[in-house]
C-alpha cells in the first residue's frame, strides 16, 4: 500500500519536472534567437547606447568624438554583452509567457487575475526605468564626469571674457580617450539599476497582496524609506547632487505610488470580506496589522 502511494505521488512530480524542462528549453531557445538577432545589429545598438556620451563630447567642443578599444577581442565581447542584455529584454515576453504557463495551472481563478497584471507591469516598468536612465541620468552623469577635463579652460574664459583655450605653451593637456567597454559599462549599470528601482511598485504591491506589507505600515516608515532612497541614490549615481536628487525624487514618487496601490489592494480585500460576511461594515482585515506596525 505504501509503495502504491509513493508511485502515485511520484508521477505528478515527474510530470511537473518534465513540463519545467520544456518551459526552460523554450525560454532558452527564445533567448538564444533574440541574442543572435541583437548581435546582428550589435554595432547599431552600441551606437545607440553611446549616444549620451557622444552628445556630451560634442557639447564640450569635440566635433569628432572617438572611442577606442585596446585589445583585439574587446570590441567583439562588448557586442556579446550588448547582445545578452538585448536578447534578455527582447525574449522576456516569451520567457514570461512560459513562466505563466507553468504556474497558471496551480493557481485559482482569482489568483490568476491577481498575478497576470504584475507579470505585464514588471517589464513595462523596467523599460520605463531603462529609458529614464538612458535619456536623462546617463547624459547628466557624462556631463558631470567629462566636464572636469574642460573646467579649468571654461573658468579661465569666464574671467577673461575670451573663448576657451584649446592649446597651451606649457603644462600637459588633459584629454579624454574613452574605451568602448568602460564607457558602455557605466551606461549598462545605470540602465539596470534604474530598471530595478522602477520595480518598487510591483514588489510592494505584491507584498501587500500577500499580507507582508500594509499601507499604514508603509506610511509609518516613510522617514526610513527617505534615508534608504537617499543612500541608494548616493551609491548608484555619480557624485553629482542634481542626479542624486533626480533619482531620489523619482524613487520616492514610486514609493508613494506603492502606498496608494497597497491601500487599493486592502480596500478590495475588505470589500470581498464584507460581501462574504467575514467582517462588518465598519471593520477592516488590516486593523491588527496596522496596530502592530504602529506599535513597532
Residue pairs with C-beta under 8 A, 6 or more apart in sequence:
19 102
20 102
23 98
23 99
23 101
23 102
24 98
26 94
26 98
27 91
27 94
27 95
27 98
27 99
30 91
30 94
30 95
30 98
31 87
31 88
31 91
31 95
32 87
33 91
34 86
34 87
34 88
34 90
34 91
35 83
35 84
35 86
35 87
35 91
36 83
36 87
37 87
37 90
38 45
38 82
38 83
38 86
38 87
38 90
39 79
39 80
39 83
42 79
42 82
42 83
43 79
45 82
45 83
45 86
46 78
46 79
46 82
46 180
46 184
49 82
49 134
49 184
49 187
49 188
50 67
50 180
50 183
50 184
50 187
52 134
52 135
52 138
52 139
52 142
52 187
53 65
53 67
53 138
53 142
53 146
53 178
53 183
53 187
54 65
55 139
56 139
56 142
56 143
56 146
57 65
57 146
57 176
58 65
59 143
60 146
60 147
60 149
60 150
61 150
61 164
61 166
62 176
66 177
66 178
67 178
67 179
67 180
67 183
68 177
68 178
68 179
68 180
69 75
69 78
69 179
69 180
69 181
70 179
74 179
74 180
74 181
75 180
77 181
78 180
78 181
78 184
81 181
81 184
81 188
82 184
85 188
85 191
85 192
89 127
92 123
93 123
96 119
96 123
99 119
100 115
100 116
100 119
103 115
104 112
107 115
114 209
118 202
118 205
118 206
121 201
121 202
122 199
122 202
125 195
125 198
125 199
125 201
125 202
126 195
126 196
126 198
126 199
127 195
128 198
129 191
129 194
129 195
129 196
129 197
129 198
129 199
130 191
130 192
130 194
130 195
132 194
132 198
132 250
133 190
133 191
133 193
133 194
133 195
134 187
134 190
134 191
136 246
137 190
137 194
137 237
137 243
137 246
137 247
138 186
138 187
138 190
138 191
140 240
140 242
140 243
140 246
141 186
141 190
141 237
141 238
141 240
141 243
142 186
144 238
144 239
144 240
144 243
145 238
146 176
149 174
149 175
149 176
150 164
153 164
153 165
153 166
154 164
156 162
156 164
156 165
157 163
157 164
157 165
167 173
190 236
193 236
194 236
194 247
197 232
197 236
197 247
197 250
197 251
197 254
198 254
200 251
200 254
200 255
200 258
201 254
201 257
201 258
201 261
203 258
204 213
204 218
204 255
204 258
204 259
204 261
204 262
205 258
205 261
205 262
205 265
207 213
207 262
208 214
208 215
208 261
208 262
208 265
208 266
209 265
211 289
213 262
214 262
214 266
214 286
214 289
214 290
214 293
215 259
215 260
215 262
215 263
215 266
215 286
216 286
216 289
216 290
216 293
216 294
217 289
217 290
217 293
218 225
218 255
218 258
218 259
218 262
219 259
220 293
220 294
221 293
222 255
225 252
225 255
226 252
229 248
229 251
229 252
229 255
230 244
230 248
232 247
232 251
233 244
233 245
233 247
233 248
233 251
234 244
236 247
237 243
237 244
237 247
266 284
266 285
266 286
269 285
269 286
270 279
270 284
270 285
270 286
273 279
273 285
274 280
274 281
278 285
279 285
